Amino acid sequence: MSSIGMAIRAPTYFRTPRSAINGRLLDAQIDPSPRSALVIRLRVRRIDKGQPLVDPVIFLLHPTYRADRIEVVIPKNDAAEVRILSEGRFTVVAIADLGKTVLAFPL
């Protein structure tokens, strides 16, 4: 379990989901793929005058994923990014700033 995961209690994840808060934005982009599944790029990045993104970011995926928690330990260029395959809709959650920022994005 990561250092961030220890500080966050599960009930706080979905209280007031927002895709942008605390100078951070969670977005998603569908990348071209010849497969039937979609390749989705998930990204948390700094926006406006937010503090630089330097702490690890955890992406929480649907529980049907074998790896339903992906940690980007060292964000690069004020962004943390992962690519996943998806065949359905769900809401992705990202935890940044050592648990102080919780973002959600419906896919």
DSSP file (Angstrom, degrees, kcal/mol; ACC not computed):
  #  RESIDUE AA STRUCTURE BP1 BP2  ACC     N-H-->O    O-->H-N    N-H-->O    O-->H-N    TCO  KAPPA ALPHA  PHI   PSI    X-CA   Y-CA   Z-CA
    1    1 A M              0   0    0      0, 0.0     2,-0.0     0, 0.0     5,-0.0   0.000 360.0 360.0 360.0 142.3    0.0    0.0    0.0
    2    2 A S     >  -     0   0    0      1,-0.1     4,-1.2     4,-0.0    56,-0.0  -0.256 360.0-109.2 -80.2 168.7    1.3    3.4   -0.8
    3    3 A S  H  > S+     0   0    0      1,-0.2     4,-0.6     2,-0.2    -1,-0.1   0.834 120.7  50.4 -65.9 -31.9    2.0    6.3    1.6
    4    4 A I  H >> S+     0   0    0      1,-0.2     3,-1.3     2,-0.2     4,-0.9   0.922 104.0  57.5 -71.5 -43.5   -1.0    8.1    0.2
    5    5 A G  H 34 S+     0   0    0      1,-0.3     3,-0.4     2,-0.2    -1,-0.2   0.798 101.2  57.6 -58.0 -30.1   -3.4    5.1    0.5
    6    6 A M  H 3< S+     0   0    0     -4,-1.2    -1,-0.3     1,-0.2    -2,-0.2   0.812 106.6  48.6 -69.5 -29.6   -2.7    5.0    4.2
    7    7 A A  H << S+     0   0    0     -3,-1.3     2,-0.4    -4,-0.6    -1,-0.2   0.610  99.4  76.4 -89.2 -12.2   -3.8    8.6    4.7
    8    8 A I     <  -     0   0    0     -4,-0.9     2,-0.4    -3,-0.4    92,-0.0  -0.844  66.5-147.3-107.3 133.9   -7.2    8.3    2.8
    9    9 A R    >   -     0   0    0     -2,-0.4     3,-1.8     1,-0.1     4,-0.4  -0.820  23.4-123.7 -95.4 138.4  -10.3    6.7    4.1
   10   10 A A  G >  S+     0   0    0     -2,-0.4     3,-1.7     1,-0.3     4,-0.4   0.817 104.2  64.1 -51.7 -40.6  -12.5    5.0    1.5
   11   11 A P  G 3  S+     0   0    0      0, 0.0     3,-0.3     0, 0.0    -1,-0.3   0.737  96.0  60.2 -61.9 -19.5  -15.7    6.9    2.3
   12   12 A T  G X  S+     0   0    0     -3,-1.8     3,-0.8     1,-0.2     4,-0.3   0.655  83.3  83.0 -81.1 -13.6  -14.1   10.2    1.2
   13   13 A Y  T <  S+     0   0    0     -3,-1.7    -1,-0.2    -4,-0.4     3,-0.1   0.898 102.9  24.2 -57.7 -45.5  -13.4    9.2   -2.4
   14   14 A F  T 3  S+     0   0    0     -4,-0.4    -1,-0.2    -3,-0.3    -2,-0.1   0.188  86.0 110.1-113.2  17.1  -16.8    9.9   -3.9
   15   15 A R  S <  S-     0   0    0     -3,-0.8    -1,-0.1     1,-0.3    -2,-0.1   0.971 102.6  -5.0 -58.0 -61.2  -18.3   12.5   -1.6
   16   16 A T  S    S-     0   0    0     -4,-0.3    -1,-0.3    -3,-0.1     2,-0.1  -0.652  82.4-159.0-133.3  76.6  -18.1   15.5   -4.0
   17   17 A P        +     0   0    0      0, 0.0     2,-0.3     0, 0.0    86,-0.1  -0.353  17.7 170.3 -65.1 130.4  -16.4   14.3   -7.1
   18   18 A R        -     0   0    0     84,-0.4    86,-2.4    -2,-0.1     3,-0.1  -0.979  35.6-145.5-135.3 147.9  -14.9   17.0   -9.2
   19   19 A S  S    S+     0   0    0     -2,-0.3     7,-3.1    84,-0.2     2,-0.4   0.643  91.5  38.0 -87.5 -14.3  -12.5   16.8  -12.2
   20   20 A A  E     +A   25   0A   0      5,-0.2     2,-0.3    84,-0.0     5,-0.2  -0.986  69.8 129.2-139.8 129.5  -10.8   20.1  -11.2
   21   21 A I  E >   +A   24   0A   0      3,-1.7     3,-1.6    -2,-0.4    -3,-0.0  -0.944  62.6  21.2-167.6 153.2   -9.9   21.3   -7.7
   22   22 A N  T 3  S-     0   0    0     -2,-0.3    29,-0.3     1,-0.3     3,-0.1   0.800 130.4 -55.3  54.6  34.7   -6.9   22.7   -5.8
   23   23 A G  T 3  S+     0   0    0      1,-0.3    24,-2.3    27,-0.1     2,-0.3   0.732 115.9 111.9  74.0  20.8   -5.1   23.7   -9.0
   24   24 A R  E <   -AB  21  46A   0     -3,-1.6    -3,-1.7    22,-0.2     2,-0.4  -0.936  47.5-162.9-126.7 149.3   -5.3   20.2  -10.4
   25   25 A L  E     -AB  20  45A   0     20,-2.1    20,-2.2    -2,-0.3     2,-0.6  -0.998   5.8-157.9-133.3 130.9   -7.3   18.7  -13.3
   26   26 A L  E     + B   0  44A   0     -7,-3.1     2,-0.3    -2,-0.4    18,-0.2  -0.941  28.0 162.5-103.6 122.5   -8.1   15.1  -14.1
   27   27 A D  E     - B   0  43A   0     16,-2.6    16,-2.4    -2,-0.6     2,-0.3  -0.879  23.8-148.5-135.0 170.6   -8.9   14.4  -17.7
   28   28 A A  E     - B   0  42A   0     -2,-0.3     2,-0.4    14,-0.2    14,-0.2  -0.986   6.7-169.6-140.3 147.9   -9.1   11.5  -20.1
   29   29 A Q  E     - B   0  41A   0     12,-1.8    12,-3.2    -2,-0.3     2,-0.6  -1.000  21.9-130.5-138.4 136.9   -8.4   11.1  -23.8
   30   30 A I  E     - B   0  40A   0     -2,-0.4    10,-0.2    10,-0.2     3,-0.0  -0.780  25.3-154.4 -87.7 124.1   -9.2    8.1  -26.0
   31   31 A D  E     - B   0  39A   0      8,-3.2     8,-0.8    -2,-0.6    -2,-0.0  -0.704  29.4 -91.9 -95.9 149.6   -6.2    7.1  -28.1
   32   32 A P        +     0   0    0      0, 0.0    -1,-0.1     0, 0.0     6,-0.0  -0.312  52.2 170.5 -60.2 140.3   -6.5    5.3  -31.4
   33   33 A S        -     0   0    0      2,-0.1     6,-0.0     1,-0.1    -3,-0.0  -0.978  39.4-145.7-153.3 138.3   -6.4    1.5  -31.1
   34   34 A P  S    S+     0   0    0      0, 0.0     2,-0.1     0, 0.0     4,-0.1   0.539  78.5  92.9 -79.3  -4.7   -7.1   -1.4  -33.5
   35   35 A R  S    S-     0   0    0      2,-0.2    -2,-0.1     1,-0.1     4,-0.1  -0.332  86.7-118.7 -83.8 166.7   -8.5   -3.4  -30.6
   36   36 A S  S    S+     0   0    0     -2,-0.1     2,-0.2     2,-0.1    -1,-0.1   0.776  96.7  76.8 -75.1 -25.6  -12.2   -3.6  -29.6
   37   37 A A  S    S-     0   0    0      1,-0.1     2,-0.3    48,-0.0    50,-0.2  -0.509  88.6-115.4 -80.4 153.7  -11.2   -2.1  -26.2
   38   38 A L  E     - C   0  86A   0     48,-3.3    48,-2.5    -2,-0.2     2,-0.7  -0.690  14.3-138.3 -88.2 141.6  -10.5    1.6  -25.9
   39   39 A V  E     -BC  31  85A   0     -8,-0.8    -8,-3.2    -2,-0.3     2,-0.5  -0.907  27.2-168.4 -96.7 116.9   -7.1    2.9  -24.9
   40   40 A I  E     -BC  30  84A   0     44,-3.1    44,-2.5    -2,-0.7     2,-0.6  -0.923  14.8-150.8-115.0 128.1   -7.7    5.7  -22.5
   41   41 A R  E     -BC  29  83A   0    -12,-3.2   -12,-1.8    -2,-0.5     2,-0.4  -0.866  14.5-163.8 -95.5 118.8   -5.0    8.1  -21.3
   42   42 A L  E     +BC  28  82A   0     40,-2.9    40,-2.3    -2,-0.6     2,-0.4  -0.863  12.8 178.7-102.7 136.2   -5.7    9.4  -17.8
   43   43 A R  E     -BC  27  81A   0    -16,-2.4   -16,-2.6    -2,-0.4     2,-0.5  -0.994  24.4-164.3-144.9 135.2   -3.9   12.5  -16.7
   44   44 A V  E     +BC  26  80A   0     36,-2.5    36,-2.7    -2,-0.4     2,-0.3  -0.978  29.8 168.6-109.4 128.5   -3.7   14.7  -13.6
   45   45 A R  E     -BC  25  79A   0    -20,-2.2   -20,-2.1    -2,-0.5     2,-0.3  -0.942  38.1 -98.5-139.7 161.3   -2.0   18.0  -14.3
   46   46 A R  E     -B   24   0A   0     32,-1.9     2,-0.3    -2,-0.3   -22,-0.2  -0.583  41.6-174.6 -77.1 137.5   -1.5   21.4  -12.8
   47   47 A I    >   -     0   0    0    -24,-2.3     3,-2.3    -2,-0.3   -27,-0.0  -0.882  47.6 -10.4-128.8 164.6   -3.8   24.1  -13.9
   48   48 A D  T 3  S-     0   0    0     -2,-0.3    -2,-0.0     1,-0.3     0, 0.0  -0.200 126.6 -27.0  51.1-127.8   -4.1   27.9  -13.3
   49   49 A K  T 3  S+     0   0    0      3,-0.0    -1,-0.3     2,-0.0    -3,-0.0  -0.078  93.7 146.9-109.7  33.7   -1.7   28.9  -10.5
   50   50 A G    <   -     0   0    0     -3,-2.3   -27,-0.1   -27,-0.2     3,-0.1  -0.224  56.8 -92.3 -65.6 158.9   -1.6   25.5   -8.7
   51   51 A Q        -     0   0    0    -29,-0.3    -1,-0.1     1,-0.1    -4,-0.1  -0.330  56.5 -82.6 -65.6 152.8    1.5   24.3   -6.9
   52   52 A P        -     0   0    0      0, 0.0     2,-1.0     0, 0.0     3,-0.2  -0.279  42.8-118.6 -56.1 143.3    3.8   22.1   -8.9
   53   53 A L        +     0   0    0      1,-0.2    25,-0.4    -3,-0.1    26,-0.2  -0.767  60.9 136.1 -88.4 104.0    2.8   18.5   -9.1
   54   54 A V        +     0   0    0     -2,-1.0    -1,-0.2    24,-0.1     3,-0.1   0.589  43.0  83.0-124.6 -21.2    5.7   16.7   -7.4
   55   55 A D  S    S-     0   0    0     -3,-0.2    42,-0.2     1,-0.1    17,-0.1  -0.461  91.1 -81.7 -85.7 160.5    4.1   14.1   -5.0
   56   56 A P        -     0   0    0      0, 0.0    42,-0.5     0, 0.0     2,-0.4  -0.197  40.0-147.6 -58.4 151.5    2.9   10.7   -6.2
   57   57 A V  E     -E   72   0B   0     15,-2.1    15,-3.2    39,-0.1     2,-0.5  -0.983   4.7-153.4-122.2 134.4   -0.6   10.4   -7.7
   58   58 A I  E     -EF  71  95B   0     37,-2.3    37,-2.6    -2,-0.4     2,-0.5  -0.936   2.5-157.2-110.6 128.5   -2.8    7.3   -7.3
   59   59 A F  E     -EF  70  94B   0     11,-3.3    11,-2.6    -2,-0.5     2,-0.6  -0.910   7.6-154.7-101.5 127.2   -5.4    6.4   -9.9
   60   60 A L  E     -EF  69  93B   0     33,-3.7    33,-1.9    -2,-0.5     9,-0.2  -0.911  15.8-171.7-105.2 120.5   -8.3    4.3   -8.7
   61   61 A L        -     0   0    0      7,-3.0     7,-0.1    -2,-0.6    31,-0.1  -0.431  39.2 -64.4-102.4 177.2  -10.0    2.2  -11.4
   62   62 A H    >   -     0   0    0     -2,-0.1     3,-2.1     1,-0.1    -1,-0.2  -0.317  50.2-116.2 -59.7 144.5  -13.1    0.0  -11.4
   63   63 A P  T 3  S+     0   0    0      0, 0.0    -1,-0.1     0, 0.0     5,-0.1   0.634 109.6  72.5 -63.6 -12.4  -12.8   -3.0   -9.0
   64   64 A T  T 3  S+     0   0    0      3,-0.1     2,-0.3     4,-0.1    -2,-0.1   0.655  77.2  95.6 -76.3 -13.4  -13.0   -5.4  -12.0
   65   65 A Y  S <  S-     0   0    0     -3,-2.1     3,-0.4     1,-0.1    -4,-0.1  -0.575  77.0-138.0 -73.7 137.5   -9.5   -4.4  -13.0
   66   66 A R  S    S+     0   0    0      1,-0.3     2,-0.9    -2,-0.3    -1,-0.1   0.944 106.5  37.5 -59.8 -47.3   -6.8   -6.7  -11.8
   67   67 A A  S    S+     0   0    0      1,-0.1    -1,-0.3    -3,-0.1    -3,-0.1  -0.800  74.5 165.1-102.6  87.9   -4.7   -3.7  -11.0
   68   68 A D        +     0   0    0     -2,-0.9    -7,-3.0    -3,-0.4     2,-0.4   0.407  63.3  55.7 -88.8   3.9   -7.4   -1.4   -9.8
   69   69 A R  E     -E   60   0B   0     -9,-0.2     2,-0.5    -3,-0.1    -9,-0.2  -0.965  64.6-177.5-137.3 118.0   -4.9    1.1   -8.2
   70   70 A I  E     -E   59   0B   0    -11,-2.6   -11,-3.3    -2,-0.4     2,-0.5  -0.970   9.6-158.0-120.0 126.2   -2.1    2.6  -10.2
   71   71 A E  E     -E   58   0B   0     -2,-0.5     2,-0.8   -13,-0.2   -13,-0.2  -0.900   8.8-159.1-107.7 127.2    0.5    4.8   -8.6
   72   72 A V  E     -E   57   0B   0    -15,-3.2   -15,-2.1    -2,-0.5    10,-0.0  -0.897  13.9-173.7 -99.0 104.3    2.6    7.3  -10.6
   73   73 A V  S    S+     0   0    0     -2,-0.8    -1,-0.2     1,-0.3   -15,-0.0   0.893  71.4  31.2 -71.5 -41.7    5.4    7.9   -8.1
   74   74 A I  S    S-     0   0    0    -18,-0.1    -1,-0.3   -17,-0.1   -19,-0.1  -0.852  77.2-152.6-124.0  96.1    7.3   10.6  -10.0
   75   75 A P        -     0   0    0      0, 0.0     2,-0.4     0, 0.0     5,-0.2  -0.323  14.4-143.2 -61.0 149.3    5.1   13.0  -12.0
   76   76 A K  B >  S-D   79   0A   0      3,-2.2     3,-0.9     1,-0.2   -22,-0.0  -0.956  70.2  -3.4-120.7 136.9    6.8   14.6  -15.0
   77   77 A N  T 3  S-     0   0    0     -2,-0.4    -1,-0.2     1,-0.3     3,-0.1   0.884 129.7 -55.4  53.6  45.1    6.3   18.2  -16.3
   78   78 A D  T 3  S+     0   0    0    -25,-0.4   -32,-1.9    -3,-0.2     2,-0.3   0.792 120.4  96.5  60.4  31.1    3.6   18.9  -13.7
   79   79 A A  E <   -CD  45  76A   0     -3,-0.9    -3,-2.2   -34,-0.2     2,-0.4  -0.998  56.6-155.7-149.5 146.9    1.5   15.9  -14.9
   80   80 A A  E     -C   44   0A   0    -36,-2.7   -36,-2.5    -2,-0.3     2,-0.4  -0.992  27.1-179.3-119.2 129.5    0.9   12.2  -13.9
   81   81 A E  E     +C   43   0A   0     -2,-0.4     2,-0.3   -38,-0.2   -38,-0.2  -0.980  14.4 171.3-138.3 140.8   -0.3   10.0  -16.7
   82   82 A V  E     -C   42   0A   0    -40,-2.3   -40,-2.9    -2,-0.4     2,-0.4  -0.966  21.0-140.6-139.4 157.6   -1.3    6.4  -17.3
   83   83 A R  E     +C   41   0A   0     -2,-0.3     2,-0.3   -42,-0.2   -42,-0.2  -0.971  24.1 176.1-119.0 137.1   -2.8    4.5  -20.2
   84   84 A I  E     -C   40   0A   0    -44,-2.5   -44,-3.1    -2,-0.4     2,-0.4  -0.919  29.2-121.6-133.4 160.3   -5.4    1.8  -19.6
   85   85 A L  E     -C   39   0A   0     -2,-0.3     2,-0.4   -46,-0.2   -46,-0.2  -0.864  34.0-176.6 -97.7 138.9   -7.6   -0.5  -21.7
   86   86 A S  E     +C   38   0A   0    -48,-2.5   -48,-3.3    -2,-0.4     3,-0.1  -0.999  28.4 176.8-140.5 139.1  -11.4   -0.2  -21.1
   87   87 A E  S    S+     0   0    0     -2,-0.4     2,-0.3   -50,-0.2    -1,-0.1   0.326  75.0  27.0-114.8   2.2  -14.4   -1.9  -22.5
   88   88 A G  S    S-     0   0    0    -50,-0.1     2,-0.3     2,-0.0   -50,-0.1  -0.897  84.4 -84.2-152.5 179.8  -17.0   -0.1  -20.4
   89   89 A R        +     0   0    0     -2,-0.3     2,-0.3    -3,-0.1    -2,-0.0  -0.701  49.4 139.2 -95.7 144.4  -17.9    3.0  -18.5
   90   90 A F        -     0   0    0     -2,-0.3    17,-3.1    15,-0.1     2,-0.6  -0.951  50.8 -96.7-164.5 173.5  -16.9    3.8  -14.9
   91   91 A T  E     - G   0 106B   0     -2,-0.3     2,-0.3    15,-0.3    -2,-0.0  -0.906  32.5-151.2-103.8 124.4  -15.7    6.7  -12.8
   92   92 A V  E     - G   0 105B   0     13,-2.4    13,-2.4    -2,-0.6     2,-0.4  -0.735   8.7-157.5 -92.0 143.3  -11.9    7.0  -12.3
   93   93 A V  E     -FG  60 104B   0    -33,-1.9   -33,-3.7    -2,-0.3     2,-0.4  -0.946   4.3-164.6-119.6 141.8  -10.6    8.7   -9.2
   94   94 A A  E     -FG  59 103B   0      9,-2.4     9,-3.0    -2,-0.4     2,-0.5  -0.991   4.3-158.3-127.0 137.7   -7.2   10.3   -8.7
   95   95 A I  E     +FG  58 102B   0    -37,-2.6   -37,-2.3    -2,-0.4     2,-0.2  -0.966  23.5 163.7-116.7 123.7   -5.6   11.2   -5.4
   96   96 A A  E > > + G   0 101B   0      5,-2.9     5,-2.1    -2,-0.5     3,-0.8  -0.762  45.6  43.8-131.0 174.9   -2.9   13.8   -5.4
   97   97 A D  G > 5S-     0   0    0      1,-0.3     3,-1.5    -2,-0.2    -1,-0.2   0.873 128.2 -59.0  55.5  43.6   -1.0   16.1   -3.0
   98   98 A L  G 3 5S-     0   0    0    -42,-0.5    -1,-0.3     1,-0.3   -41,-0.1   0.842 108.9 -44.8  56.0  37.3   -0.6   13.4   -0.4
   99   99 A G  G < 5S+     0   0    0     -3,-0.8    -1,-0.3     2,-0.3    -2,-0.2   0.346 116.4 107.4  94.2  -5.2   -4.3   13.0   -0.1
  100  100 A K  T < 5S+     0   0    0     -3,-1.5     2,-0.5    -4,-0.4    -3,-0.2   0.720  77.1  51.8 -78.2 -20.1   -5.3   16.6    0.0
  101  101 A T  E   < -G   96   0B   0     -5,-2.1    -5,-2.9     2,-0.0     2,-0.5  -0.970  62.1-179.8-123.2 120.3   -6.8   16.6   -3.6
  102  102 A V  E     -G   95   0B   0     -2,-0.5   -84,-0.4    -7,-0.2     2,-0.3  -0.979  10.2-177.7-120.7 120.0   -9.3   13.9   -4.7
  103  103 A L  E     -G   94   0B   0     -9,-3.0    -9,-2.4    -2,-0.5     2,-0.3  -0.836   7.1-166.6-116.8 152.3  -10.5   14.2   -8.3
  104  104 A A  E     -G   93   0B   0    -86,-2.4   -11,-0.2    -2,-0.3   -78,-0.2  -0.993   5.1-176.0-139.4 147.0  -13.1   12.1  -10.2
  105  105 A F  E     -G   92   0B   0    -13,-2.4   -13,-2.4    -2,-0.3     2,-0.5  -0.946  21.6-136.5-145.0 119.4  -13.9   11.8  -13.9
  106  106 A P  E      G   91   0B   0      0, 0.0   -15,-0.3     0, 0.0    -2,-0.0  -0.640 360.0 360.0 -77.5 126.1  -16.7    9.7  -15.4
  107  107 A L              0   0    0    -17,-3.1   -16,-0.1    -2,-0.5   -79,-0.0   0.430 360.0 360.0 -91.8 360.0  -15.6    7.8  -18.4
